[in-house]
Amino acid sequence: MKISELSDRSGLTVQTIKFYLREGLMPKGAATGATRAEYGDAHLERLRLIRALREVGDLPVSAIKRIVGAVDDTEVGLHELLGRVQYAIGPHVEIPADDPLWRAAREDVDALIAELGWRVTADAPARDLLAQTFVALRKLGFPVVLTELRPYIEAAVDIGEHEAGRLSTDEPRSRAIHGMLVTTVLYEQVLLALHRLAQEHASARRLG
């Protein structure tokens, strides 16, 4: 298909598609002339993925570029790809220098992960995100205690196991990769939305 048809079918402008091509987010089309190329279903699939990551996942182009780079590396297994996606997504927390509250929070996070027996790399961005949240909670006068964390931990375990169970190394690589990106990026937005809806329902039922 020509780039104009690719634009129509993807819902993205020709200018946007050319930008993604220049940035290396998708492979070039098959050249049919000096300024003309043909594109296939793989290009359309990639554009739909990029659009979902941009519009629903709210990811910057730089993060998407790192993700699709890992996707296109056929030597990368699903577990390693998951790690690369999480590192690309971040967030990358700015760690204060010599902050005792930060150090204490990070130690608590590391101890919690060790106690839970979770296999998580030492430099996983989510460790710093959780530590940053612990610091904010303590500054607001809300001590971090296991009884408060327990429901979130249990929910996270159930969701993580559910998502990992949906992925299969037996299905085609492209399908497995898209399934992993869907659970990691898009279903995180589903979780956020459902949490807020359930919170409002519980508030209405108990307090309204």
Secondary structure, 3 states (H helix, E strand, C coil): CCHHHHHHHHCCCHHHHHHHHHHCCCCCCEECCCCCEECCHHHHHHHHHHHHHHHCCCCCHHHHHHHHHHHCCCCCCHHHHHHHHHHHHCCCCCCCCCCHHHHHHHHHHHHHHHHHCCCCCCCCHHHHHHHHHHHHHHHCCCCCCHHHHHHHHHHHHHHHHHHHHHCCCCCCHHHHHHHHHHHHHHHHHHHHHHHHHHHHHHHHHHCC
